[in-house]
Amino acid sequence: MTEGFDYDDIRGSVEKHLGEDNVGWVQIVTECFENIKLHCDKVEKSFPPVGQIKQKYGSLRIHLDGVREDPFIQSILREAVQKADRSCERCGNASAIQCIGYRYANLCCWHAHEAAAERMADFPTVSLNTQVRSEALQCRSCGYFGQISWGVSGHRCPACVSKGW
């Protein structure tokens, strides 16, 4: 067992770092470390010690303690981070980084609405993505940045369309 990270219970260790609610990213990181474990077993190397796994500014960060010069491990970590950059933290659906009341998170439209509602309960002036990044990809009802429904429904995210906004 590496300090704070148990390679015999990878999913449990990842959940401790990212939280049980972030199922989308937990799955990605669990697969990443299962591949690292298989690689280390195959080449008979010790498992790399995990320093930290976290979300920062809407991006996944994986820090290993000490420098590991194994290019295969570095490529596995890079792939996991790239996959997470396009995946909702909570469910794994396609997503983009959202700014919800000065807090950044990588969320799909459904979870962005949920997170905004949670933040608005504590901070009534909170809004979703107040700075326009791209008119073409921003919901005109709520401000969500990412997947947009075009056509008769207007220029809105799927969550706003389903709610009739």
C-alpha positions in Angstrom: 0.0 0.0 0.0 1.3 3.4 -1.0 0.8 6.1 1.6 -2.9 7.2 1.1 -3.3 5.0 -2.0 -4.0 1.3 -1.9 -3.3 -0.5 -5.2 -5.4 -3.5 -3.9 -8.4 -1.2 -3.6 -7.9 1.3 -6.4 -11.5 2.5 -6.7 -11.8 3.1 -3.0 -8.5 5.0 -3.0 -9.6 7.1 -6.0 -13.0 7.8 -4.3 -11.1 9.1 -1.2 -9.2 11.6 -3.4 -12.0 12.7 -5.7 -15.2 12.0 -3.6 -17.8 9.3 -4.2 -20.1 11.7 -6.0 -17.7 12.2 -8.9 -18.4 8.9 -10.5 -17.4 10.0 -14.0 -13.9 10.9 -13.1 -13.6 8.1 -10.5 -14.1 5.6 -13.4 -11.5 7.2 -15.6 -8.9 7.4 -12.9 -9.6 3.9 -11.6 -9.0 2.5 -15.2 -5.8 4.6 -15.4 -4.4 3.1 -12.2 -5.5 -0.4 -13.0 -3.5 -0.1 -16.2 -0.5 1.3 -14.3 -0.8 -1.6 -11.9 -0.8 -4.2 -14.7 2.2 -2.5 -16.4 4.2 -2.4 -13.1 3.4 -6.1 -12.5 4.4 -7.0 -16.0 7.8 -5.2 -15.9 8.3 -6.1 -12.2 8.5 -2.5 -11.0 7.1 -1.1 -7.8 3.9 0.9 -8.0 4.4 4.7 -8.3 3.5 6.5 -5.0 0.4 8.7 -5.5 0.7 12.2 -4.0 -2.6 13.7 -5.0 -5.6 13.3 -7.3 -7.8 16.4 -7.5 -9.8 18.7 -9.6 -8.4 22.2 -10.0 -10.0 24.9 -12.2 -12.2 22.2 -13.8 -9.3 20.0 -14.8 -8.1 16.7 -13.4 -4.7 16.7 -11.7 -2.8 13.6 -10.8 0.4 14.0 -8.9 2.8 11.1 -8.3 5.4 11.5 -5.5 8.9 11.5 -6.8 9.9 11.6 -10.5 8.9 8.5 -12.5 10.7 8.3 -15.8 8.5 5.5 -17.2 7.1 6.9 -20.5 4.3 4.3 -20.4 3.0 5.5 -17.1 3.3 9.1 -18.2 1.3 8.3 -21.3 -1.4 6.5 -19.3 -1.7 9.5 -16.9 -1.8 12.0 -19.9 -4.6 10.0 -21.6 -6.7 9.9 -18.4 -6.3 13.7 -17.9 -7.3 14.3 -21.6 -10.3 12.0 -21.3 -11.4 13.7 -18.1 -11.1 17.1 -19.7 -14.0 16.1 -22.0 -16.0 14.3 -19.4 -18.4 15.4 -16.6 -16.9 14.9 -13.2 -20.1 13.5 -11.8 -21.4 11.2 -14.6 -18.9 10.9 -17.4 -21.1 12.5 -20.1 -19.6 14.9 -22.6 -18.9 18.2 -20.9 -17.0 21.5 -20.8 -15.5 23.5 -17.9 -18.2 25.7 -16.3 -17.7 28.6 -14.0 -20.5 28.6 -11.4 -20.2 31.5 -9.0 -16.4 31.7 -9.3 -16.0 28.0 -8.8 -14.8 26.0 -11.8 -16.0 22.5 -12.5 -16.1 20.2 -15.6 -19.9 19.4 -15.8 -22.4 18.3 -18.4 -25.5 20.6 -18.7 -27.5 18.5 -16.3 -25.0 18.6 -13.5 -24.1 22.2 -14.2 -27.8 23.1 -13.5 -27.7 21.0 -10.4 -24.5 22.6 -9.2 -25.8 26.1 -9.9 -28.9 25.4 -7.9 -26.8 24.2 -4.9 -24.6 27.2 -5.1 -27.6 29.6 -5.4 -29.0 28.3 -2.2 -25.9 29.6 -0.4 -25.1 32.5 -2.7 -28.3 34.0 -4.3 -26.3 36.2 -6.7 -24.5 33.2 -8.3 -24.9 32.6 -12.0 -23.6 30.2 -14.6 -20.8 31.3 -16.9 -21.4 35.0 -16.9 -18.5 35.6 -19.4 -19.4 34.7 -22.9 -16.7 32.5 -24.5 -18.5 31.6 -27.7 -22.0 32.7 -28.7 -22.4 29.5 -30.7 -21.8 27.2 -27.8 -23.5 29.1 -24.9 -27.1 28.5 -23.8 -29.1 31.8 -24.1 -31.4 30.7 -21.2 -28.9 29.7 -18.4 -25.4 30.5 -19.7 -24.2 26.8 -19.9 -21.2 26.5 -22.2 -21.1 23.3 -24.2 -23.7 21.1 -25.8 -26.4 23.2 -27.4 -29.8 22.3 -29.0 -30.3 24.1 -32.2 -33.5 24.6 -34.3 -37.1 25.0 -33.1 -36.1 24.8 -29.4 -33.9 27.8 -29.9 -30.3 28.2 -28.8 -30.5 26.3 -25.4 -28.8 23.5 -23.6 -30.7 20.1 -23.3 -31.5 20.8 -19.6 -33.2 24.1 -20.4 -35.1 22.5 -23.3 -36.4 19.6 -21.1 -37.4 22.2 -18.4 -39.2 24.3 -21.0 -37.1 27.4 -20.4 
